[in-house]
Amino acid sequence: MTGADGGGGRRTTAGRGSRALAKARGAAPGLRTFSGYRRQWLVKDLVAGVVLTTLLVPQGMAYAELAGLPAINGLYTSVLCLLAYAVLGPSRILVLGPDSSLGPMIAATVLPLAAAGGDSGRAVALASVLALLVGAVMVLASVAKLGFIADLISKPTMIGYMNGLALTILIGQLPKLCGFSTDADGLLGETSGFVRGLADGKAVPAAVAVGVGGVVLILVLQRWLPKVPAVLVMVLLAMAATPLFDLAARGVGLVGTLPTGFPPLTVPHLAWDDLAPLCAGAVGIALVSLADTISNASAFAARTGQEVQGNQEMRAIGAANLAAGLFQGFPVSTSGSRTAVAERAGARTQLTGVVGAVLIVVMLVLFPGLFRSLPQPALAAVVITAALSLADLTGAARLWQRRRTEFLLSVAAFLGVALLGVLPGIAVAVGLSILNVFRRAWWPYNTVLGRVPGLEGYHDVRSYPEAERLPGLVIHRFDAPLFFANAKAFRDEVLRLTHGEPPPRWVLVAAEPVTDVDTTAADVLEELRKALEARHIRLVFAELKDPVLAGLRRYGLTRSFGGDRFFPTVESAVTAFRAGTDAVWTAAGPPSGPGTDGGPPRADRA
């Protein structure tokens, strides 16, 4: 009996261990990948990791300086986020790290607080706290399954935001590209400061040559030789030019020897007065990072046949930010360019990122002076070319051609970033996206329908001016849910449609697009019914969805209107109308006013 019990105990323990391992693999997709790792992947992952490192190092240093932090912190950040994502990330090839779109947001959040304290090292601590806050926001959002929040920024406003961000980064890096600095703040201030610096002769000719030459070289290689690592080629040539042309003696700033080793686990100090501005910045950074992550994950998942798991991605990005924040790092996001490099180099799994992280650590421990001769203008060239890749002028032009209102939204988001700053700009972008949704529901498209000979169904008289109509019947379609903001607009539109001579006998609402009716709209419908009945006009509905009709029953409208006012289809309502009248279909006459086509032109119809 003892043996049986012991065997059962062993089986139970083994079962629990298997369940625990399965649970761990579910929480950490990277472990699941490594447990099923195939030998034939190893060489490709190793090669891709080496290639990726050549991009991670210069970009990590450049984006750290873009955020107003020492270049070395960009390398610390790269190591920790790569390792964390390798364990927890659901995507096999997505690459995380410092990002050009987050750099200005980090600087806008951290630098004013660091300047107030007067301690240069304070910026690093504040950036680390910011990374921890961003990580906490992402993890909590993943637990609450709030991945849909990324949809709060529409594509037109994101295009405007990114164009504004690209211009802001470009202008901010021009002084560094030319070998001098300015104390100005904001796009207009930095522009005028740069122009004054040029006018005062502050530009260093050798720095201009290195910086402009670096930008041109990267763009040419990316355009004509996309498989060549353009950033690496430029960095190596710039480092070779330093001793060859004695750039230091010519006034060109160099990166210098980086600190040796890797930082210990550090819990950054936070003053309570700094918490509110850091939290505000963390929310904005988390929103941009989430939108960027979901878009990149979707794009690369479509190529590999994987499915995007938004909440797992949020959790992994959050963990990567937490890890970076505990080792003197700053907020990170996914990188489309670095992921594309890893993919082209043959990456198969998250091991590519692990290889990159290990090589960076080896460099920091054994070769800290490897990049000491790298000119600062070369880093500015890396940032500027990244900023140019953020801009989407073609997308803005497409908006102008397709829909002017969305182009204006894009311009407003652009101006929000350019004139107000990066953090207010993201608030403007989100606010405009939400307001645009509300505007479309507040002033929805609505029209009159008619019958088109030879075409089944009932159609918009704007699209088919030749559509026939039944005298005494107006078929009105309102393309939105009825709620407190648009109920009176609906009422006014229906009343206007009945002002003709003679007035119609029926107003038939083709209600298929009406997905909801709230209590305010229900009261307005009851008032409208009474107003029309006083003029002997019947208000009837067709094609109401079952949930909406059930709501009208709860409000008591089906009782006050009467059951004969609700029809399953427009055709059945038209048949009922014709059964009680002698009306025959007639061709539409010439327009007699703004009400003829079912409503005045709206801005969203442009």
PyMOL commands that set and color helices and strands:
alter all, ss='L'
color gray80, all
select helices_A, chain A and resi 2-27+29-35+39-66+71-88+103-117+122-143+147-152+155-177+186-199+205-224+230-244+272-304+310-325+336-344+351-366+376-390+393-402+404-420+422-442+487-497+519-533+546-555+557-561+563-565+570-579+603-605
alter helices_A, ss='H'
color red, helices_A
select strands_A, chain A and resi 96-97+333-334+446-451+458-460+468-469+473-478+506-510+538-542+566-567+586-587
alter strands_A, ss='S'
color yellow, strands_A
deselect
rebuild
show_as cartoon
